[in-house]
Amino acid sequence: TELGRLVKCTHLLLGRNIIEGQIPSEIGAMTSMHFLSLFENYFTGSFPPVGDMTNLRALYLDDNDLEGLLPGSVLGNLVNVEDVRLGTNNFTGPLPTELGLLTKLSKL
């Protein structure tokens, strides 16, 4: 998709739509992102590749059909994140210990 070309985009607000399918891997190229809101859609697949979004302050992925393990190596890179919403998905396994490195995290 062309989504990866939006490298200067700081806010992507696509919550409460009827978007289906996997979150495009190109979203990981949007490294200027501060606020990524994809909640209440029909996204499937695994956790998106957001590990290079080190400016990210808020990540809303709740109320989708995402599955699999929460990748600690990705989440641990989000050093500026304050708010992460992952509820109402199908994630499995333990919470990654890397979440403890996110000193600005106030909501999980």
C-alpha positions, 0 to 999 in steps of 0.5 A, spaced: 500 500 500 501 507 499 501 508 506 508 507 508 509 513 504 506 517 509 513 518 513 511 525 516 504 523 518 503 524 526 496 522 527 492 516 524 485 516 526 481 510 523 477 507 529 470 505 529 470 503 521 469 497 518 476 496 516 477 488 514 484 484 513 491 485 516 494 491 518 499 493 512 506 492 514 508 498 511 505 502 517 511 500 520 515 506 516 511 511 519 516 513 524 513 520 525 507 517 528 505 520 535 498 517 535 495 510 532 488 509 533 485 503 529 480 500 534 473 497 533 475 495 526 475 487 523 483 487 523 486 480 523 493 477 523 498 479 528 501 485 532 503 490 527 510 492 526 510 498 530 517 497 533 520 503 529 515 508 531 519 511 537 515 517 537 509 514 539 505 516 545 498 512 544 497 506 540 489 503 540 488 496 537 483 494 542 476 491 539 479 487 533 481 480 531 488 480 532 492 474 535 498 471 537 503 473 542 505 480 544 512 481 541 516 484 547 522 486 542 517 491 539 513 493 545 520 495 548 522 500 543 516 504 544 520 508 549 515 514 549 508 511 549 504 513 554 497 509 553 496 502 550 490 499 549 490 492 546 483 489 549 478 485 546 483 481 541 485 474 541 492 475 544 495 469 547 501 468 552 504 472 558 505 480 558 512 481 555 517 483 561 519 489 556 513 493 558 517 494 564 522 498 560 516 503 558 517 508 564 512 513 560 506 508 560 500 510 564 495 506 561 495 499 559 
